Amino acid sequence: MSEAKVLVVYFSRTGTTRLLASAIATMLGADIEEICDCSNREGPGGYLRSLLDAIRKRQVEIVPAGLDVSAYDLVVVGSPVWAGSVSAPVRSYLIENRAKFSQIAFFCSFGGRGADKALHEMCELVGKPAVAECKVTAVEARHGAHAALAAFVDGIKRHLARSRDLEWMC
Ligand SMILES: Cc1cc2nc3c(=O)[nH]c(=O)nc-3n(C[C@H](O)[C@H](O)[C@H](O)COP(=O)(O)O)c2cc1C
């Protein structure tokens, strides 16, 4: 593996996960893509719709991805936690692309509860373990979450270096 190709993909309703995704993409020198869905998620109605989508574990319609996941050595996927679950648009993205992921890492932003469950669900949806995981509260995200993001990115870089070394040995 020469320079690994990394893609950061995320959904964000109110901007917190977007902040984390941009920082991670910059730290990794990765491409970045936002998942857009076809529902109105603004305001109290949008909140309620999002909550119901999460509780019912619905697959929702999303705008087709612009970047081809299979062209990347590793994809980093980020989601807000909704009702102790992955957000509905990220659920749809993971299901639609699950056969195409080579290696995957996950991060989530959350208010204070349910991040471990959401990260576990993300692994289950793609049917493979993540090479690294990261959970950041919305409050931490607003302050940069420097330590958590540095540890996450370091874990990803070490994994990619190990993969490259193994490839050279074969
Ligand atoms: C419908 C809905 C359900 C949520 N459920 C949870 C939850 O179960 N646990 C939690 O800690 N935060 C929960 N949150 C808060 C978000 O996970 C948190 O604010 C997140 O950082 C928002 O990310 P975003 O700005 O990228 O959309 C929920 C938010 C929404 C909109």
The ligand as a Gaussian input file, in Angstrom:
#p B3LYP/6-31G(d) Opt

LIG

0 1
 C      -33.584000      12.784000      17.552000
 C      -32.399000      12.929000      18.462000
 C      -32.153000      11.963000      19.423000
 C      -31.031000      12.078000      20.256000
 N      -30.780000      11.079000      21.160000
 C      -29.652000      11.140000      21.926000
 C      -29.318000      10.056000      22.814000
 O      -29.972000       9.026000      22.895000
 N      -28.210000      10.193000      23.577000
 C      -27.422000      11.315000      23.530000
 O      -26.429000      11.365000      24.251000
 N      -27.709000      12.340000      22.682000
 C      -28.789000      12.278000      21.879000
 N      -29.080000      13.297000      21.008000
 C      -28.176000      14.458000      20.948000
 C      -27.194000      14.355000      19.766000
 O      -26.610000      13.074000      19.664000
 C      -26.063000      15.381000      19.939000
 O      -26.564000      16.656000      20.163000
 C      -25.160000      15.380000      18.714000
 O      -23.919000      15.951000      19.040000
 C      -25.798000      16.136000      17.548000
 O      -24.937000      16.024000      16.432000
 P      -25.173000      16.905000      15.109000
 O      -25.087000      18.344000      15.540000
 O      -24.059000      16.519000      14.217000
 O      -26.515000      16.575000      14.563000
 C      -30.180000      13.213000      20.161000
 C      -30.453000      14.188000      19.189000
 C      -31.539000      14.047000      18.337000
 C      -31.794000      15.085000      17.274000

